Amino acid sequence: MSADEDAVHEVAEEIRGGGGDAASLVCDVTQKGDVDLLYRTAYERYGSVDISVQNAGVITIARLEQLDEAAWDRIMAVNTKGVFLCCQAAAAYMRKSGWGRLINTASGQARDGFIYTPHYAASKMGVVGITQSLAKELATDGITVNAFCPGIIDTEMWAYNDRVWGTLLGNYGPGELMAEWVEGIPMKRAGTPEDVAGLVAFLASDDAAYITGQTINVDGGLIMS
């Protein structure tokens, strides 16, 4: 079992330890069989599927001449196909109850692609397209579909971004590129997972009942469009 798999089960245990109810299941979102099992398990355990947040994502960074077909296919499979498969499976159960929230993770690169990541930008732009299309199809079923675009969020993925982009863009030391980019954010700080979670919780709530087909930036004002 990988460290990531251990973490999935540890989070579920923490929730149960705090008095909540949680189940954990490792799923490859690029495989329809895995995805169908995930949602079937949730439905059988809890009796409904109400909220689904599509948050699996990967990134690689490389110069154009070094970006091979395998890297392109992997990014598109996880970031775009994975979102579609999860939305498809979740919506089938949400339609049974006439209510649901599909919330998709896009990226600031869905608004403004960045150097050395054309495949990642394309995959996240695809998420926006999926979100808008499904919002129109599922509206009369009581299901809202929205996306959010994180900017620079202080996570393990951004530690990787800082290291690889920093090398390709000019021999930056650890943390130096991220610090430079943060200076371009009006709020002058990187975001936290909690900053993103607040928006997701809102989109999942009844307060967001009349919001669908939207893609919302969570980036401290870095991109204002």
C-alpha positions in Angstrom: 0.0 0.0 0.0 1.4 3.4 -1.0 1.6 6.4 1.4 -1.2 8.1 -0.5 -3.4 5.0 0.1 -2.5 5.0 3.7 -3.5 8.7 4.0 -7.0 8.0 2.5 -7.7 5.4 5.2 -6.2 7.5 7.9 -8.5 10.4 7.1 -11.5 8.1 7.3 -10.4 6.9 10.6 -10.0 10.4 11.9 -13.5 11.2 10.9 -14.9 8.1 12.6 -12.7 8.9 15.7 -14.4 12.4 15.8 -17.8 10.9 15.9 -18.6 11.0 12.2 -19.2 8.3 9.6 -16.8 7.7 6.8 -15.7 4.9 4.4 -12.5 4.8 2.4 -11.9 3.2 -1.0 -8.9 3.6 -3.3 -10.0 4.3 -6.9 -8.3 4.9 -10.2 -10.5 7.5 -11.8 -9.3 6.7 -15.3 -10.9 3.2 -15.0 -14.7 3.1 -15.4 -15.0 -0.1 -13.4 -13.2 1.5 -10.5 -15.4 4.6 -10.6 -18.6 2.6 -10.9 -17.6 0.6 -7.8 -16.8 3.7 -5.9 -20.2 5.3 -6.4 -22.1 2.0 -6.0 -20.4 1.4 -2.7 -21.3 4.9 -1.5 -24.9 4.5 -2.6 -25.3 1.1 -1.0 -23.7 2.3 2.3 -25.5 5.6 2.6 -28.6 5.3 0.5 -27.9 8.2 -1.8 -25.2 10.1 -3.6 -25.7 13.8 -2.9 -22.4 15.6 -3.4 -19.4 14.6 -5.5 -16.2 16.6 -5.6 -13.9 15.7 -8.6 -10.5 16.5 -7.2 -8.1 13.8 -8.5 -5.4 15.5 -10.6 -1.8 15.2 -11.7 0.7 17.5 -13.4 4.0 17.2 -15.3 6.1 20.1 -16.5 8.4 19.8 -19.5 9.7 21.7 -22.6 7.7 21.1 -25.7 10.3 18.9 -27.3 10.5 16.7 -24.2 6.7 16.3 -23.7 5.9 12.9 -25.0 2.6 11.3 -25.9 2.5 9.2 -22.8 2.6 12.3 -20.6 -0.2 13.9 -22.6 -2.4 10.8 -22.4 -1.9 10.4 -18.6 -2.7 14.0 -17.9 -5.9 13.9 -20.0 -6.9 10.6 -18.6 -6.8 11.7 -14.9 -7.7 15.3 -15.1 -10.4 15.3 -17.8 -11.6 11.8 -18.4 -11.6 11.1 -14.7 -13.8 14.1 -14.1 -16.2 13.0 -16.8 -16.4 9.4 -15.5 -17.1 10.5 -11.9 -19.7 13.0 -12.9 -21.4 10.4 -15.1 -21.5 7.8 -12.3 -22.6 10.2 -9.6 -25.3 11.8 -11.7 -27.0 8.5 -12.2 -27.6 8.2 -8.5 -28.4 11.9 -8.0 -31.2 11.7 -10.6 -32.8 9.0 -8.4 -33.4 11.6 -5.7 -33.7 14.7 -7.8 -31.0 16.6 -6.1 -27.2 16.7 -6.3 -24.0 18.8 -6.4 -21.2 18.1 -8.8 -18.1 20.2 -8.1 -15.1 19.9 -10.4 -11.5 21.0 -9.8 -10.2 23.0 -12.7 -7.2 25.3 -12.4 -6.0 28.9 -13.0 -4.5 27.4 -16.2 -8.1 26.9 -17.5 -8.2 30.7 -17.6 -4.6 31.4 -18.6 -2.3 28.6 -19.7 1.3 28.7 -18.5 4.6 27.8 -20.0 5.7 24.2 -20.3 2.3 22.7 -19.4 0.1 22.8 -22.6 -1.3 19.3 -21.7 -2.2 20.4 -18.2 -3.9 23.6 -19.4 -5.8 21.7 -22.0 -7.0 19.1 -19.5 -8.3 21.8 -17.1 -9.9 23.8 -19.9 -11.7 20.5 -20.7 -13.0 20.4 -17.1 -14.6 23.8 -17.7 -16.3 22.5 -20.9 -17.6 19.4 -19.1 -18.9 21.6 -16.3 -20.8 23.9 -18.5 -22.3 21.1 -20.7 -23.4 19.0 -17.8 -24.9 22.0 -16.0 -27.3 22.5 -18.9 -28.2 18.9 -19.2 -28.7 18.2 -15.5 -30.4 21.4 -14.4 -33.9 20.0 -14.6 -32.9 17.0 -12.5 -32.1 19.3 -9.6 -28.4 18.8 -10.0 -26.0 21.8 -10.1 -22.6 21.5 -11.7 -19.8 24.0 -10.9 -16.0 24.2 -11.1 -13.4 26.1 -9.2 -9.9 27.3 -10.3 -7.3 27.2 -7.6 -4.3 29.5 -8.1 -1.1 29.1 -6.1 -2.1 26.9 -3.2 0.5 25.7 -0.7 0.4 21.9 -1.2 2.7 19.1 -2.2 1.9 19.7 -5.9 3.1 23.3 -5.6 6.3 22.2 -4.0 6.9 20.1 -7.2 5.8 23.0 -9.4 8.3 25.3 -7.6 11.1 22.9 -8.1 10.6 21.9 -11.7 9.4 25.3 -13.1 12.2 26.9 -11.1 14.8 24.8 -12.8 13.4 25.3 -16.3 12.8 29.0 -15.9 16.2 29.9 -14.5 17.9 28.1 -11.7 15.7 29.2 -8.8 16.4 27.8 -5.3 13.8 26.0 -3.3 10.8 28.3 -2.6 12.3 31.2 -4.6 10.0 30.9 -7.7 6.9 30.5 -5.6 7.8 33.6 -3.5 8.3 35.6 -6.7 4.9 34.5 -8.1 3.2 35.2 -4.8 4.4 38.8 -5.1 2.1 39.0 -8.2 -0.9 38.1 -6.2 -2.9 41.1 -4.9 -3.3 39.5 -1.5 0.4 38.8 -1.3 0.1 35.2 -0.1 -0.3 31.7 -1.3 -3.7 30.1 -0.7 -4.3 27.2 1.7 -6.4 24.1 1.3 -8.8 25.7 3.8 -9.3 28.6 1.4 -10.4 26.3 -1.3 -12.5 24.1 1.1 -14.7 27.1 2.0 -15.8 27.6 -1.6 -16.4 23.9 -2.1 -18.6 23.8 1.1 -20.6 26.7 -0.2 -21.1 25.2 -3.6 -22.3 22.0 -1.9 -24.8 23.8 0.2 -28.4 24.9 -0.3 -27.1 28.5 -0.3 -25.7 27.8 -3.8 -29.0 26.3 -5.2 -29.3 28.9 -7.9 -25.7 28.7 -9.1 -24.7 26.3 -11.8 -22.4 26.1 -14.8 -19.9 28.5 -13.1 -16.2 28.4 -12.8 -14.9 30.4 -9.9 -11.3 31.5 -9.3 -9.8 30.9 -5.8 -6.5 32.6 -6.2 -6.3 35.8 -4.1 -7.1 37.9 -7.1 -4.3 36.6 -9.4 -6.7 36.2 -12.3 -9.7 38.5 -12.5 -11.8 37.1 -15.3 
